[in-house]
């Protein structure tokens, strides 16, 4: 049994204290030998960065009691909640590290804040490469998605998925019902697939995406979630979903370029937060909806 010391900042120190980690030497990733203690220490090092992506949202957790390669559990509800459907929440560094101590590897969130449960404040486009898609094609694909969004008067932010792909995230004002936002995201992806059918596909399934990129708009369903920025991934290598600038895209080598063992060093060398303006950006999708012919799913929601 070992203890995790305080995180780097004074605020994290107050919240985190010293966490007792059970089975600290348990290997949770046989491909690297990475241990439970290393994962907990990683989350301690990025607590201040990941918490803004978790606070105020329902959190879903991927737990791996025996590590990767063994059964994983996806948990959405808080077992200690007063009601059966009480959502999980992670609001403090203490709660984050307590979850890691309980074998949580991944943290996911939905697109709505708890205070506006049917009005998303972001849109996620998950770029998932099919078989035989070179990484250079993924980089080009992300640039093309961004270009279309800019034509629709929307700015997007980029992060690695921690796995094979990339996530393009669009912050929006929480003004449109989830059904409308989903319809808009579907229209964006279908436009891409129709305009550039040799590069993009809107239908899931391995057979549909051979040599092409599947852009998953279903991440924008009401109950769907996406792995949070700075979360580890429960797969060999323990990649990390890392926010990056668009200028950094040409230098990216993969969607899992950073791992639990390398992410902290990368973050310490960063000169500026690549998502510094993300949380202050509340964009309108009205112009994009008009361009793509998307109708409001609910009366009275006009821009």
N, C-alpha and C positions, 0 to 999 in steps of 0.2 A: 504494500500500500504506500503510495507516494502523494506528495502535495504539489499542487501547481501554485507557484508564487503569483504575486500581483502582476497585472498587465502594466504596460509602460507608463500610461498617463495617471495623474492623480485621481481623475474621475473613475477610471477603470479600477484603480486600487481600492477605492471606497466601495465599489459595487462588488468586486470579485473576492477580495480577501484571499484566503487560502483554501482551495478545494481539495478534498481528499479523493484521490483517484484509486479505485480498486482495480486489481489486475492490470497494473500499468504496463507490464512487459508483454501483455498478450499481443501477438502479431495479428493485425487486422488486414494486412495485405501481404500475402505470401510472395508476390512478385518483387516487392521491394524490402520486405522485412519491417515495414513501418508499424509502430506499436500504437496502442491506445493512448499512451501518455503523449506521444508525439502529436497525435491528432488533437488532444485536449489543449496542448500548448500552442498549436497552430491557432485554434479558435481564440485562445487568450490573446494572441498577438494581433488578431484582426477584429477584435470585439467592437472597437469604436467604428470600424469601417462597415461591418456587416449589419450592425444593429439598425441604422437608418433604413435599410432595405427590409427589415423584419417588423419594426415597430408599427403598430396600428393596423396590421394585417393578420388574417388568420394564417397560421403557419402549419405546413404539413412536414412531417419528419420521416426520413428513411433511417430505420434502425438496423444495425447489424451486430447482434450480440456475440456471434462467433466470427465476425469479420466477413470480408468479401469472399465469395465462393461458397458461402453458406446461406441459409434462408435469410432474406431481408424482409422487414416489416414496414409498411407505409401507414403512418398514424396521423389522423387529422383532428381527432377530438381529445380534449383534456380529460383524462380519467378522474382528475380531482375536481372537475367542474360541478357546479350545483345541478346542472341539467345534462341530460345525455348527449345533447348536441353542442355543448360548450366548446368553442373553437380553441385550439392551442394558440398561445401567444408567447412571444419571446421579446421582452421589453428591456431587459437588463443584461449586463455581462454575466451576472450571477446565474440567471436563468439559462443563458447560452451555454455556459460551461457545465451546468448541472445536466443539461440535455446531452452534451458530449460525454459526460461521465456515465450516463445511462445508454451509451452506445449509439447515439445518433450520429450518423455520418453526414447526411445531406439535410439541408434546410430548403424548403420550397415555399413559395407564396403565390397567392392568386392576384388578380389584376385589380381588385377592389379594396379600398380601405374599409374597415369594419363600420365606420360611421356612414359610409355610402355603399351598402352591400350590393346594390344592383346597378351602380354607376361606376364603371372602371375608370381609373386614372392613368392607365397605361395600356399600350398594345404591344404584344410580343410576336415577332416573326422569328421562328426557329428554323434556321437553315441546316438541313440534315442531308449530307452527301450520300448519294446512292453508290452502288458498286462502280468502280472504275472512274470515279470523279477525282481528279487531281486536286491537290490543295490550292494550286494557283487558280483553278476554276472556282473554288470556294471564295477566294479573295475577290475575284472579279464579280462573282455573284452577289456578295455583300455590297459591293460598290454600286451595282446595278439596282439593288433594292433601295439603297439610300437615294440614288438618283431619282427613282420613281417617286419616293416619298417627298423629296424636295419639290418635284413638279406639283405635288398635291399640297404644297405649302406646309410641310411637316418636317421638322428636324428629328433625327434619330441618333441614339447612342448605341455603342457597340460593346459587346463582351464575348469572350470565349465561353463555350458551353462547359468546358472541363472534360468534354468527351471528343467526339469527332467534328462537331459543328460550331456554328456561331449564332449568337442571339442579337437581333436588331430590335431595340426597345424604343418605343415612341411614347413619351409622357404626354398626357392629354388632360384637359379639364374634366372633372367628374360631373359632366352635365348630360351625357347621353346614356340611355339604358343599355344594359349589357347586350341585349339582342341586336340593337343597332350597331354597336361597336363590333360585334362578331360579324355582322353582315358586311360592314365596311372592310374589315381585315380579310374576309373571304374574297371580296371584290378585288382588293389589291393583289392577292395571290393569283387569282384567276386571270387578271390582266397580265401579270408577269408570264404565266404559263401560256397564255394565248399569243402574246407578243414575241416571246423568246422560247418556243417549245423545245428547242435543242438544249436549252440550259435549265429550265425550270419545269416542275410538275406540281400540280395542286392536289393530286390523289396520293394517298398513303399506300404503303405496300411495297416490298422490295422489287417486285417485277415492274412496277410503274416508274421506278426512279433509277434504273440502271443507266449510268452515264449522265444523270441529271441530278439537280438539287431539288429535294422536296422542301417546300417552304410551308411549314406547319402553322396554319392559322387557327387550328383547333385549340391552341394554347389560350385562345381568347373566349373559350366557353366559360360559362358561369362557374363550374366546379373545377375547371382545369387549373393546374399550377405549373410554375416554372422554377427551376433551381435558382436560388438567390445568388446575386453577386457575392463573391468571396466564399461561397459554400464549396466544400469538398464534394467529390463525386464518389459514389460507392461502386467503383470499378477498378480493375487493376491499374496501379500507378497512382491512384488517388489524385487525379487532376483537380484543378480548381477553376471555377467560373470567374474569370478575371476581367474587370472593366478595362478597356483600352481606348485610346483616341483613334479616330479615323486615320490620322497621319501615321499611326503605328501599324495599321493593317498590312502594308507591304512587307513589314519585317516579321510578321507572325509566321510561325513555322507549323502550328497545328492548333486545334481547338483545345488541346490539353497541354499547351506549352509550359504552363506552370502547375506545379504539384504542391502538396502539403509541405514537402521538404524544400521547395525552391521559391514559393510565393512570397514569404516574408522578406527574403533578401531583395527580391524584385521591388516590393513595395517600399522598402527602406531607401532604395536608390531612385525612386520616382521624385521628380522635381515638382510636379503639380498633379492634383487630382484630375484624372481624365473625365470624370463625371461631375465636376464642380458645380455646374449650372443645372444639372439634371432635375434636382428636387424643386427648383424654383420655376421650372418650365411647365406651363399649363396651356397646351395648344388646343386649337379648335379643329375639328375634323369636318366642319361644314363645307369648306371649299372642296376638300377631297371627296366628300360624299356626292356633291353636285357633279364633279368631274366624272365620277364613276357610275352615276345614276343610282346611288343608294338612297332609298326612302327611309324616313324615320319609322321606327317600329312602334312608336308611341306618339300620340298627338300631344302638342304643347311643348315639345322639346326643341323647337327650332332655335338656331343660333341667334 
